[in-house]
Amino acid sequence: MGVPLSWYLTLSAVLFSIGVTGVLFRSNLIVILMSVELMLNAVNLTLIAFSQYMGDVSGQILVFFVMAVAAAEAAIGLAIVIAIFRNKLTVDINNINLFRH
């Protein structure tokens, strides 16, 4: 028949949990951006799984919008990381303090 919906949702929950853990416990800005991308991809997997399960295409269309937001977030986030690295010479969030001169 096929892979059950619960497997897709379990995989999505695991991926999202890994992404949340990466955002909360890592201090490298690039790793944090990658963790946010992982969380967005977990949501995309959930949207596609439910869309396929329900037989409706609207979830798959919404995935394209989420992918566009993820691409914009990655481009802008990487540009900010590069700008911070040029000024502070580090991407460790514990060593970056932008509010103090």
TAGI-V903206 format. One record per residue. N is the residue number from 1. RES is the residue in one small letter. SS is DSSP state (alpha for helix, beta for strand, coil for the rest). PHI is phi in radians with two decimals (NA if undefined). D_LAST is the distance of its C-alpha to the last C-alpha in whole Angstrom. Layout:
N/RES/SS/PHI/D_LAST ; N/RES/SS/PHI/D_LAST
//
This chain:
1/m/coil/NA/63 ; 2/g/coil/2.88/59 ; 3/v/coil/-1.41/56 ; 4/p/coil/-1.17/56 ; 5/l/alpha/-1.07/53 ; 6/s/alpha/-1.10/52 ; 7/w/alpha/-1.17/51 ; 8/y/alpha/-1.11/48 ; 9/l/alpha/-1.19/47 ; 10/t/alpha/-1.15/46 ; 11/l/alpha/-1.07/45 ; 12/s/alpha/-1.11/42 ; 13/a/alpha/-1.13/42 ; 14/v/alpha/-1.14/41 ; 15/l/alpha/-1.09/39 ; 16/f/alpha/-1.13/37 ; 17/s/alpha/-1.13/36 ; 18/i/alpha/-1.11/35 ; 19/g/alpha/-1.13/32 ; 20/v/alpha/-1.11/31 ; 21/t/alpha/-1.09/31 ; 22/g/alpha/-1.12/29 ; 23/v/alpha/-1.20/27 ; 24/l/alpha/-1.36/26 ; 25/f/alpha/-1.97/27 ; 26/r/coil/-1.72/25 ; 27/s/coil/-2.05/21 ; 28/n/beta/-1.59/22 ; 29/l/alpha/-1.08/21 ; 30/i/alpha/-1.19/24 ; 31/v/alpha/-1.16/26 ; 32/i/alpha/-1.13/25 ; 33/l/alpha/-1.09/26 ; 34/m/alpha/-1.14/29 ; 35/s/alpha/-1.20/30 ; 36/v/alpha/-1.13/29 ; 37/e/alpha/-1.09/32 ; 38/l/alpha/-1.12/34 ; 39/m/alpha/-1.16/34 ; 40/l/alpha/-1.13/35 ; 41/n/alpha/-1.20/38 ; 42/a/alpha/-1.14/39 ; 43/v/alpha/-1.14/39 ; 44/n/alpha/-1.05/41 ; 45/l/alpha/-1.09/44 ; 46/t/alpha/-1.13/44 ; 47/l/alpha/-1.06/45 ; 48/i/alpha/-1.18/47 ; 49/a/alpha/-1.10/49 ; 50/f/alpha/-1.18/50 ; 51/s/alpha/-1.11/51 ; 52/q/alpha/-1.19/53 ; 53/y/alpha/-1.14/54 ; 54/m/alpha/-1.44/55 ; 55/g/coil/1.31/56 ; 56/d/coil/-2.00/54 ; 57/v/coil/-1.56/52 ; 58/s/alpha/-1.11/49 ; 59/g/alpha/-1.16/47 ; 60/q/alpha/-1.26/47 ; 61/i/alpha/-1.22/46 ; 62/l/alpha/-1.09/43 ; 63/v/alpha/-1.08/42 ; 64/f/alpha/-1.12/42 ; 65/f/alpha/-1.20/39 ; 66/v/alpha/-1.14/37 ; 67/m/alpha/-1.14/37 ; 68/a/alpha/-1.15/36 ; 69/v/alpha/-1.13/33 ; 70/a/alpha/-1.14/32 ; 71/a/alpha/-1.16/32 ; 72/a/alpha/-1.14/30 ; 73/e/alpha/-1.11/28 ; 74/a/alpha/-1.17/28 ; 75/a/alpha/-1.17/27 ; 76/i/alpha/-1.21/24 ; 77/g/alpha/-1.09/23 ; 78/l/alpha/-1.17/23 ; 79/a/alpha/-1.11/22 ; 80/i/alpha/-1.16/19 ; 81/v/alpha/-1.10/19 ; 82/i/alpha/-1.14/19 ; 83/a/alpha/-1.12/17 ; 84/i/alpha/-1.17/14 ; 85/f/alpha/-1.13/16 ; 86/r/alpha/-1.13/16 ; 87/n/alpha/-1.51/12 ; 88/k/alpha/-1.80/12 ; 89/l/coil/1.06/15 ; 90/t/coil/-2.71/16 ; 91/v/coil/-2.07/18 ; 92/d/beta/-1.47/18 ; 93/i/coil/-1.22/16 ; 94/n/coil/-1.30/16 ; 95/n/coil/-1.73/13 ; 96/i/coil/-1.74/11 ; 97/n/coil/-2.33/8 ; 98/l/coil/-1.51/8 ; 99/f/coil/-1.67/7 ; 100/r/coil/-2.02/4 ; 101/h/coil/-1.61/0
//
